[in-house]
Amino acid sequence: MSKQDFDVAVVGGGMVGAALARALALQAFSVVLLEAREPALDWTADSYDLRVSAITRASQHLLQNLGVWQVMVEDRVTAYQQMHVWDRAGFGEIHFDAADVAEPDLGHIIENRVIVRALWRSLEAAGVAVRTASQITGFDATEDGVHLALAGGATLRVGLLVGADGAKSQVREMAGIESRNEPYDQHAVVATVHAELGNRSTAWQRFMRDGPLALLPMQRDLFSIVWSTTPDGAQQLCDMPEDAFNTRLTEASEARLGALSVLGARAAFPLRLQHAERYAAPGLALVGDAAHVIHPLAGQGVNLGFLDAAALVDALVEGRSKGRQPGAMRTLRVYERRRKGHNTATQLAMDVFKHLFSNDSSALSLLRNLGLGAAARLGPLRRTFEKVALGDGLDLPTLSRRPRSG
Ligand SMILES: Cc1cc2nc3c(=O)[nH]c(=O)nc-3n(C[C@H](O)[C@H](O)[C@H](O)COP(=O)(O)OP(=O)(O)OC[C@H]3O[C@@H](n4cnc5c(N)ncnc54)[C@H](O)[C@@H]3O)c2cc1C
């Protein structure tokens, strides 16, 4: 068999694809990253990305193990030590504190572009071949590798093609992998806001009838909000004058952070539940949002994607030690088995939460308040919540485990 151009082609250089490309290159796989766009890697210090992620401890460990965490810390990350979750009606309320679990924090809020920039700037040094403005137009998985046809007429032969190209994955579509796709009747409004009482290193989430409002702490007295509501409601929130929006937002947060006022743009994203039937086919794997999209209410989307990337690296390294090609189904099934069940369980949990909290039935309201009340009182239940946030409760892939030093 003649030599392939690369062991792995990763299509999509978002947070998950870029992390996977670097991780594989550090394990001495030859990697090409094909990204459709030219990522924006420069911005002014006084601007904020509307897209932010709550990063769990397992994701922090992955970014540390990839050697990019410190760069992000020097750029802009915000640790939060406390979290308050409460219901719109009734007395259900739960409070988490890092001190209760002897941890320095419960996680970090980071702008997506900060994560992407740190990863992208690390790719060249790791030996990843990066091709921007690059898309595949088709592929053929054969005995001697996966043949990729690129827009513009070039071709490549690789051992494995990975679709990391997001929720509307073209790779998934070209592979004919069906995906369960259920739009939620909700859109999420995102914005950066100023809080009168400062950020107090605390994340807040209030469950309301039309969806949850999350306030994620950023620098000093800023928060990034993710306000899930009906599609019409989201449109209104985006269109209304700033003063009216500020009043609505302050009321929705019960003024727990004082008066809130929006800075700059508001944008709305449709929310959907999506899950690929398979994560693997001969010569092909899906990771991140290309494989699964979940409700952002517990901020798990990219964290699950990072776990996919880490699990795929483990499976490929193990496969190689047994003399298997990267695209071998035996290797890829190991990856799928390790991730699909966990992603399904997380999706289901978010689904139950979403329905439980957006229902007006008094029985459900009682259950909700009992649930939050019980969670607040019962030690073991609290501990389970905290372990998930801190990424300790899982059988974690190698890259997601605490680094040996630091
Ligand atoms: C409102 C909102 C709030 C959220 N909050 C959180 C949170 O707090 N915590 C969390 O963990 N998750 C959160 N998420 C989810 C998180 O943003 C996603 O899970 C994450 O961005 C997925 O990363 P990805 O790299 O898989 O895909 P994407 O970020 O979608 O990246 C895909 C990349 O592929 C490229 N691409 C697309 N098509 C092609 C193609 N054909 N060829 C080449 N390249 C292509 C794109 O340009 C892009 O760079 C939130 C989502 C929403 C909507």
PDBQT file of the ligand as one rigid body, heavy atoms in Angstrom, charges set to zero:
ROOT
HETATM    1  C1  LIG A 501     -26.568  29.854  23.096  1.00  0.00    +0.000 C 
HETATM    2  C2  LIG A 501     -25.594  28.729  23.305  1.00  0.00    +0.000 A 
HETATM    3  C3  LIG A 501     -24.877  28.660  24.494  1.00  0.00    +0.000 A 
HETATM    4  C4  LIG A 501     -23.978  27.606  24.719  1.00  0.00    +0.000 A 
HETATM    5  N1  LIG A 501     -23.293  27.541  25.917  1.00  0.00    +0.000 NA
HETATM    6  C5  LIG A 501     -22.452  26.512  26.142  1.00  0.00    +0.000 A 
HETATM    7  C6  LIG A 501     -21.736  26.382  27.388  1.00  0.00    +0.000 A 
HETATM    8  O1  LIG A 501     -21.858  27.216  28.302  1.00  0.00    +0.000 OA
HETATM    9  N2  LIG A 501     -20.906  25.314  27.560  1.00  0.00    +0.000 N 
HETATM   10  C7  LIG A 501     -20.764  24.368  26.577  1.00  0.00    +0.000 A 
HETATM   11  O2  LIG A 501     -20.027  23.384  26.801  1.00  0.00    +0.000 OA
HETATM   12  N3  LIG A 501     -21.407  24.460  25.402  1.00  0.00    +0.000 NA
HETATM   13  C8  LIG A 501     -22.236  25.496  25.151  1.00  0.00    +0.000 A 
HETATM   14  N4  LIG A 501     -22.887  25.598  23.955  1.00  0.00    +0.000 N 
HETATM   15  C9  LIG A 501     -22.620  24.593  22.919  1.00  0.00    +0.000 C 
HETATM   16  C10 LIG A 501     -21.275  24.836  22.227  1.00  0.00    +0.000 C 
HETATM   17  O3  LIG A 501     -21.203  26.165  21.731  1.00  0.00    +0.000 OA
HETATM   18  C11 LIG A 501     -21.116  23.833  21.078  1.00  0.00    +0.000 C 
HETATM   19  O4  LIG A 501     -21.286  22.530  21.602  1.00  0.00    +0.000 OA
HETATM   20  C12 LIG A 501     -19.712  23.950  20.481  1.00  0.00    +0.000 C 
HETATM   21  O5  LIG A 501     -19.513  25.192  19.846  1.00  0.00    +0.000 OA
HETATM   22  C13 LIG A 501     -19.476  22.838  19.454  1.00  0.00    +0.000 C 
HETATM   23  O6  LIG A 501     -18.150  22.909  18.994  1.00  0.00    +0.000 OA
HETATM   24  P1  LIG A 501     -17.732  22.160  17.670  1.00  0.00    +0.000 P 
HETATM   25  O7  LIG A 501     -16.274  22.460  17.494  1.00  0.00    +0.000 OA
HETATM   26  O8  LIG A 501     -18.172  20.730  17.719  1.00  0.00    +0.000 OA
HETATM   27  O9  LIG A 501     -18.603  22.819  16.510  1.00  0.00    +0.000 OA
HETATM   28  P2  LIG A 501     -18.626  24.324  15.978  1.00  0.00    +0.000 P 
HETATM   29  O10 LIG A 501     -18.280  25.289  17.044  1.00  0.00    +0.000 OA
HETATM   30  O11 LIG A 501     -19.906  24.480  15.266  1.00  0.00    +0.000 OA
HETATM   31  O12 LIG A 501     -17.415  24.357  14.911  1.00  0.00    +0.000 OA
HETATM   32  C14 LIG A 501     -17.531  23.764  13.647  1.00  0.00    +0.000 C 
HETATM   33  C15 LIG A 501     -16.409  24.310  12.741  1.00  0.00    +0.000 C 
HETATM   34  O13 LIG A 501     -16.493  23.647  11.490  1.00  0.00    +0.000 OA
HETATM   35  C16 LIG A 501     -16.418  24.599  10.441  1.00  0.00    +0.000 C 
HETATM   36  N5  LIG A 501     -17.149  24.022   9.311  1.00  0.00    +0.000 N 
HETATM   37  C17 LIG A 501     -18.489  23.894   9.163  1.00  0.00    +0.000 A 
HETATM   38  N6  LIG A 501     -18.768  23.273   8.009  1.00  0.00    +0.000 NA
HETATM   39  C18 LIG A 501     -17.588  22.992   7.410  1.00  0.00    +0.000 A 
HETATM   40  C19 LIG A 501     -17.228  22.336   6.207  1.00  0.00    +0.000 A 
HETATM   41  N7  LIG A 501     -18.152  21.862   5.390  1.00  0.00    +0.000 N 
HETATM   42  N8  LIG A 501     -15.903  22.203   5.896  1.00  0.00    +0.000 NA
HETATM   43  C20 LIG A 501     -14.943  22.691   6.729  1.00  0.00    +0.000 A 
HETATM   44  N9  LIG A 501     -15.233  23.321   7.902  1.00  0.00    +0.000 NA
HETATM   45  C21 LIG A 501     -16.547  23.461   8.233  1.00  0.00    +0.000 A 
HETATM   46  C22 LIG A 501     -17.036  25.847  10.999  1.00  0.00    +0.000 C 
HETATM   47  O14 LIG A 501     -16.586  26.998  10.305  1.00  0.00    +0.000 OA
HETATM   48  C23 LIG A 501     -16.536  25.810  12.458  1.00  0.00    +0.000 C 
HETATM   49  O15 LIG A 501     -15.271  26.403  12.582  1.00  0.00    +0.000 OA
HETATM   50  C24 LIG A 501     -23.790  26.621  23.715  1.00  0.00    +0.000 A 
HETATM   51  C25 LIG A 501     -24.509  26.692  22.513  1.00  0.00    +0.000 A 
HETATM   52  C26 LIG A 501     -25.423  27.738  22.313  1.00  0.00    +0.000 A 
HETATM   53  C27 LIG A 501     -26.217  27.791  21.021  1.00  0.00    +0.000 C 
ENDROOT
TORSDOF 0
